[in-house]
Amino acid sequence: MKEVINFIKALDVEKTNFFAQLKCSAEEAKILQFMSKEYVQGRDTLGVIDVLGEFYDLKTYKHLEKLDLIKSLLEFGWLVQVSFDQVKLSEVSKLELINSSVSLSSAYLKMLENGSNDFVLPEIKNYSDHLEYLQDQFFRIDLAQQLNVVRKNFDVNSPSSNRLKSKLILLENRIKERIKVTSNSIMLEDFFKDNDLNEQEQTLFLALLKEEYSGGDGSLRDMNSLIELISSDDYEKIKYRSLLEESSTLVSKALIDYDEVLTPFGGINRNFYIPDEVLYKISHPTKKSSAVGKIKLDTVIKEQDMFELISTTKSLDDVILNEKTKETLDALLKQVDKNVINRLKQWGIKDKKRGIEAKIIFYGVAGTGKTLTALALAKSLKKDVLSFDCSKILSMYIGESEKNVRSIFDKYYELRTQTKSEPVLLLNEADQFLSARSSGSASSSDKMHNQMQNIFLEQIERFDGLLIATTNLLETIDPAFSRRFDYKIAFEKPDLKQRIELWKKLLPENAQYEEGLDVEKLASYPLTGGQIKVVLKNTALKVATKAKPLFTFEDFKLSIDRETKGAFGDTKSVGFMN
């Protein structure tokens, strides 16, 4: 601490050894001397006007002429602004600095303590083991991160930016030289060669490896943070995004993987990680991993007859829903906000690689879009959907149904483990599972049904992941089941406005229509979305047989009359599955 005391007590800062290290003017050095003295006396943050007021007359506005000194020290990296807003220094006017606060930077304090800013490079000698190599590479990632922060706040050619760039280049060259003189095989270098990774891909992998080794805060797992790490400008940010896309080398070879979560504003964040089998391979190069590589769900689904793998091209934005239903779904999606998930992971409540966990009931009459919404929700979350038709249970022999209820979940977990994925479990037409149980004296079939429901209740209680059950009526649901579900979302018949939207969305764009076809008149008929699809399909089949295939209102009216007359009330499933 001798250098610190000498600098603080010096009557002439230009005569101190430390002054030469600062590379700044004498006036700027005096400001640093004053702030250093205040810092060791317990004041780490000072207002700019207070700092300038120590040397220049405020009444004559002399301090306004000296704002350049503060800006220069910020550019050197000796001072940092204390602000919640990350604004680039070049975009801040000098007048804005007057009422801001500044503090001594970490770089300045380290240099003051050491008495020098000399960058100590690792010695040019062979790497004795992979840990030495990793130490240098992780140090390189740290410097790249620091440089990235500086780029956000300072000009590209600021002293602080240039200083970090020089350090980074020196370190990179030194790492290359040490690799050259190392005769033993360096595990990661062989890994990079085997997978033909370029310089940028190597940096991305090393950044994620650093996160895995250090158990960091997850800041380097975000897609944008990773891209910024290897980019010097906006052009390179656009260019290097392809390195983390689905078709990229890193992702397609399963060297890295990612979770996708929705932000509260409807966007999608990708958080990357290195799969366990790859980490094992790197840590144990001589051992063969027993872990099975990632298998696509669609390749194993053919080998069983319990679940159906279904999907849709539509996102939630494409689904026309009641406003209250939309609000509830929005509230659900906010639960997968990146910040929320990170907090839960830090608290140990959520596994770092586990996505959304929720149990949901979609209830409402047939044709209101329950299944379609479930598929659209899964698509928005980038998840597959394993659908189970709950009516299958009733076709089983008495005494077997209880076992088959358990097998639904056992098979789901088996597929999940086998494919290392987190598909949505969709239980369609789950009425018999969820209905109120019989009490008092009951028949053998009633007892079997109660037992089946008890097992189902137990499995729902233990379930981890995203489960969606659809049912026509909520009124008949056993209260015990109701309490087990996180969300109960109503699907009501569409009102006039929604029916108009549905007709406009579903009518084929390339078809011919009679002049003046009134969509609002078609929408005046109180059909569900499923019924509108049926009407449209039946009308199209008829029109397609005409010599002149022209859709008319009367054609639609005929199909509507047939559909409404053929319906047997809200409990009948009308139409086809979305």
N, C-alpha and C positions, 0 to 999 in steps of 0.2 A: 503493500500500500504506500510505499515511500514515494513513488511517482505521482500518485493521486494527491498526496499532501503537498508535494513540491509545486505541482501545477496550480492547486487552489490558492496557496500562499504567495505565489510569485507576484512581485510588483511589476515585472515586465514579462508578459507571456511569451514575447518573441525570443527571449533568452532561454526558455525552457527546452529540454530535449523533446518534450511531447509536441511542441508547436510544429516541428518539422513533419511529424506524422499526420497532422491534420490536413495539410495541403490547402488551407484556407487563409483568408486575410487576417490581419491583427485585430481588426474590429470584430470579426466573426469569432475569433478565438477568445476575446474578452467576454462575449456573450456566453460561450461555452464554459468559461471559467466561472462566471457568476452562477450559471445554472448548476454546475457541478458542486459548488459550495452549498447552494440551496438543497441539492439532492441529498448530500451526506447529512444535512441537518433535518431531513424528514419531509421536504417538499419535492415530490417527484413530478408534479404537474404544475405548470405556470401559465398564466395568461400572457399572450404575446404583448399586449399593451403594458403589462407589468414589467416584462423583461426589457422592452425598449425604454420604458419610463425610468429605469435605473440609470440609463446613460444619456438620454436625450430629453429635451424640454417638451413636455406635452402641451403647454400653454401656447407655445409658438409653432406647434405642429411639426416640430423638427423630426419627430418619430415617424411621420409619414414618409419622409425621404429615406428612411432606413429599413423599410419593409423588405427591400431586396436582400438584406442580410439574413433575415429569417428564411426567406424563400431559398436562398443559396444553401443554408445549412440543412434544410429539408432535402434538397437535391443531393447533397453530399451523403445523406443518410445518417448524419449525426443527430438530427432531431426527427421526431415523428409527431404528426398531428394526432391529438386525442379527439376522435370523432367517431360517431356511429355510422356516418355515411362514408363509403369508400369512393371518394372522388379523386380523379387523377389530378396531380398537382398542377399540371399544365392547364387544366380547366378551371383552376381556382384563381380569382383575381386577388391582387395584393390587398385591396381593401377588405376582402373577406377574411384575411388572416388576422386583422386587428383584434377582433373579438373571439378568436379561436384560442385553443389551449395547445401547448406543445410539451413534450417531455424528451429527455435524453434517450436515444435509441439503444437497443441492446448491443449493437455493433460498437457504438461509441464507448459504452461502459466497459465492454470487454477490452477494447484497445487501451482505455485509460488505466485499467487495472494491470494489463500486461506491459504497458509502456511502449507498445509497438503494434502495428497492423500487419506485420509480416505474416504471410500465409505459409504455414509449415506443411510441406508436402510429404507424403509417405516416401520412405527411402526406396530407391530403385533396387530391389532385390526380389527374388522369387517368392511367390506365395507358398507358404508352408502348408496351408490347408484352405479349405473353401470358406472358413469363417473369416480369415483375413481378407479374402477376396470380397466377401459380402460386406464387410466393414467399410471398405473403400467404395463399393457400389452404392451402399446405403447413404454414405456421406455425400456422394454425387447427387442422389435423389434429394437430399436435404438442401443442397445448394441450388438445385433446379427449382425447388419449391420457393426458396427465398427469392430467387430471381423472378419467379412468376408473380410474387406479391409486389415486388418493386416495380415490375412492368405495369401493374394495375394502378399504381399511385404516382409514378414519376415518368418523365420523358424517357424515350428509348435510349438516348445517349447521355443521360444524367450521370454524374460521377458515381453514384451509388450503384446504378445499373451496370456501368462499365467495369466497376471493381468486382462485382459478382461474376460477370461474364468471363473476366480474366481468370479468376479463381477456378471457375468451372472448366475452362479450356485446359488450364494447367493440370488439374486433377485428372481429366479424361485422358490426356496424353500420358500422364504418369501411370495410370492403370494399364494402358496399352503396352507401355514399356515393361511393366512388371509381368504381364502375361507372356511377353516374348521370352523373358529370361526364366520362365517357369517350365521345367522339364516334365513335371508330373501333370497328369490330366486334371483340368479344372472342370468339375462336374457341370456347372451351369453353362460354361462356354461350349462344352460338348452338346449340351441340351439345346442351346441356341442354334448350333450348326446342324444338328440332326433334324430340327424343325424349320430350318432355313429362315430364321427370323432376322429382319433388318434392324438397323440401329434404333429406330423409333419403337418397333415392336418389343425389342429387348428392354428398353427403358420402361415401357408400360408394364411389362411382366415383372421387372425388378421393383417397381413402385408398389404393385400389389403384393409381391413377396415380402417387402418391407412391412406392409400392413399386417400380413399374416404372422410374421416373426415378432413384431413389436407390440401387437395388440393395440394399434393406434385408435384414434377417434373416428376412423372411417372417412376422413376428409379426402383421402386418395382413392376411394372406391367409386366415387361419383364420376360418371362419364365425362362431364364437362371439365372437371378438375384434372382428369387424366389427359385429356386432349390439350388443355392449356399447358401441361407440364412439358410437352414436346413441341409446342408451337410458339413462334416468335411474333406472329401477326395474325390478323383475321383470315387471310388467305390460307395459311397453314392450318388453322383451326378447321376450316371447311374441308381441306385436303385430307387431313389425318383422321377425320371422323370415320372414314371407311375402314380404318384399322380395328375398329371395335364393332363393326356391323356383323350381321349373322353370317355373311359369306367370307369374312376375314379369316386369315390364317389362324389367329389366336383363338377365335370362337369356334370355327368349323372343325379344328383339330381338337377341340375340347381342352385346350391348354388353360383357358379361363372360361368362366361362366358368369351369369348375371341374374339378379332378381330385378323385376320391373314393378314399380309402384307408382300410383297416380298421385299427383300433387293436388292440393285443394282447388287449383285453378284449371284442372282438367288435363294438364300435361303429364308426361310420363318420365320418370327418372329411372336410369339404369344404375344399379350398384353392382360392381364387379367383384369377383373373388376367384381364388385359385382352388379348383376341386381337390378334395382330400387325396384322391388317387395320384394326382400330379405332384402334390406336396410330398407324398410318401415316396414316389419315384425319385424325387430330387434329394430327399433326406437319406434314402436307402438305395443308392444306385446299383448295388450288387444283388439286391433282393428283388424277387418278382412279386409284384403286388397281387394279392388275391382278390382285390376289388374288381368287380365287373364294370366295364365301360358303360357309358350312358346309352341306354337303348330307347329308341323312339317308341312312344306309346302305341302308335298305329300298327307297329310290327308285332306286338304281343297281344293286342286286343282280339286279333283273329283266332287266337288259340283258345279262347274261352267264349261262352255263350251267355254270360250273366249281364255284362254291360254293353252298351252301345256307345261308340265314340261319335259325338255329334258336334257340329260347329255351325257358325253363321258368318257371313261377310259383313253383317251389320254391327255397328258400334252402338253404344247407348244414345248417342246423338241422333241416330237414325230411327229410334223407337219413339213412337208417339204415345205419351203417357199422361195421366192425370197429374196436375201440378203438385198435389200433396205426395203422390208416389215419387215424383222426381226429387222432391225435397228430401224424402227419406233415403233415397238412393244416393243423393249427393252427400248426405250425412255419413252414410256407410263408406263411401269412397274417401272421405276425409280421414278415415281411420287408417288409411295406408299412406298418409303423408310421410315423406322421408324423415322429417324432424321427429314426428311422433314415434316412428319405428326405431330410430336411433336411440331415443330416450329409453324405450322399453328394452332394447338390447343392452344398453348400459346398466339398467337396473336388474338385468338378469331374468326378466320376465319373458322375453322373446328370444328364440334362437337366432343367431346372426344370419342364417340362411333360410329361415322360415318366413313366408310371406303373410298375407292376410289370414286371419282366423275368425270365422263368424258362422253362426248357424241361423238360417233365415227361412221364414215361411212366406211364400207368395200365395195369396188366396184371392179368389174371385171367380166369377162364372167363366165357362169355357169361351175361348176366343178372344179374351181380353189381353193376351200377350204375355202370359206368365212364363212360358217356355222360351219364347223369343227374347224376353228381357234377361232371363238367366244366361242364355247363350251370349247375348250382347255384353253383359257384365263380365263374363269370362273372357271374351275377346278383348275388352278394354284392359283387363288385367293380364293379357297374354297367357291365358291358361287354357288347357284342354278341358273338355267336359265329358265325364263318364256318367251316362244316363242309365237309370234303372227303372223299369216299368213295375211299379209296386203291385199291380194286379196279378203279376206272375205268381206271387206268393199263394194266392187263392187256388191256383191250379195244382198245388202240391198235395201229396197225400197227407191225411190227418196224422199228426205226430211228427211230420217232417218240417212243417212250416217254421217252428221255433228254431230248429237247426239252420234253416235257410236264411232266417233273419240275421243270425250271427255271421253266416257265410258271406252276406253282402259286404259287410264291413271288413271281414278278414281278407276277402278277395281284393277289395279296394286298397287296403294297406299293402298287400302283396304286390299289386301292380305299381303302387307308388314307390316302394322300395326297389323293385326291379328296374324301373325306368328313371329313378332318381328325379322325379318330378312331383309337382303338387297340383294335380288336376282337381277341378270342381266336381263334387259328388252331387248329382242332380237326381232326386227322388220324385219322379212324376206320379201324379195321382196317388198321393200318400194318405188318402182319406181313412182307409181301414187301419193304418198304423196309428193315426192321430186321434181317432174318435174315442169318445168316453168309454171306459171299461165297464163291464157288467158287474153288478154287486148282488149279494144274497145268493140264493139258490140259482144255479145256472146249468145249462146243458153242457155236455162234453165239448161241443163245438165252441160254446161261449168261453169255457175254461181254457181251451186251446188258444182262442183268440186273445184272452187276457194274458196268457203266458207269453204269447208272441209279442204283445205290446210291451210287457215288462222288459223283455230282452231288448226290444227296440229302444225303450227309454234308457236302459243301461248304456247302450252303444252311443246314443246321442250325447249322454252325459260325458262320456270319455272321448268323444270325437275331437280331433285337432285338425284344422284345415278349414276349407270353405265348403259348407253344405247348404244346399237349397232344396227345400221340399215344396211341392205345389199341391194345392188342394182347392176344391170348389167352395167349401163352406168352412168358415172359422168357428161358427157357433157350436159345432159338434165336437170341437177339439177338447180333449181331456186337459184340465188345468195343469196337470203335472207336465205335459208336453209343452204347453204354452210358456211355462216358466223357463224351460230349457233353451228356448230360442232367443237369440239376441235381437232379432228384428222380425216384426210381423207386418208385412207390406201388402196393402190392399190394392187390388186391380179392379177398378170399376168399369162399367160399360162406358164407352166414349160418348162425350156430349157432342152437340152439333158442330162446334168448332173443330174438335178432334176428328170427327167423321169426315169433314171437308178435307182436312189435312191427309187423312188416310186414303181417300179416294184420289186426291191429286198425286200422292206418292205412288199408289199402286197401279193407276191407269198406265198402260204401256205407251211410251213416248212415240214409238214408230208406227202406231196403229192409226187407221183412218176413222174419224168420228163425224157424225152428222153435224151440219152447221148449227151452232147455237146450243150444243149439248150443255145442259145446266147441271154442273157438278153439285151445286148447293141443293138442288131438287133431289138428286140421288142421295145426298147426305141427310135429307129430312127423314129417311127411313131409319128407325132405331136399331141398326145392326151393330154387332161387335166387329172388331178387326178381323177375327177368324171368319165370320160370316161374309164380310165384304170380299175376302179372298176367294171364298167358295163361289159367290155370285159372279165375280170377275172371271174365274176359271170356267164356270159353266157357260157364261155368256160368250167367252172367247171360243169355246168348242163349237158353239152353234154358229157364230159369225164366220168362223174359218171355213165352213162348208158352203157359204154363199158364193155365187159367181162374182159378186162385187162385195168383198169383205169390209162392210161399213158398220161400225158400232152405232146403234141408235138407242134413244132413251127407252123405247118400247122393249128392245131386247133385254136391257138391264132390268126393266120393270117386271118382265115375265120371270126372270131368274130370282128376283127379290121375293116375288109372291110365292114361288115354289119353296124357297128357303124358309121363309117365315111360317108358312103353313106346315112345313115338315118338321118344325121344331117342337119339342115336347116340354118346353120350360127351361129354366136356368140350370137345372141339374143335368140335363142332357148335354153330352159333348157334341157340339155342332161344329162342323168344319174339319180341317186337317191340322196336324201339329205344325207349329211354326218351325 
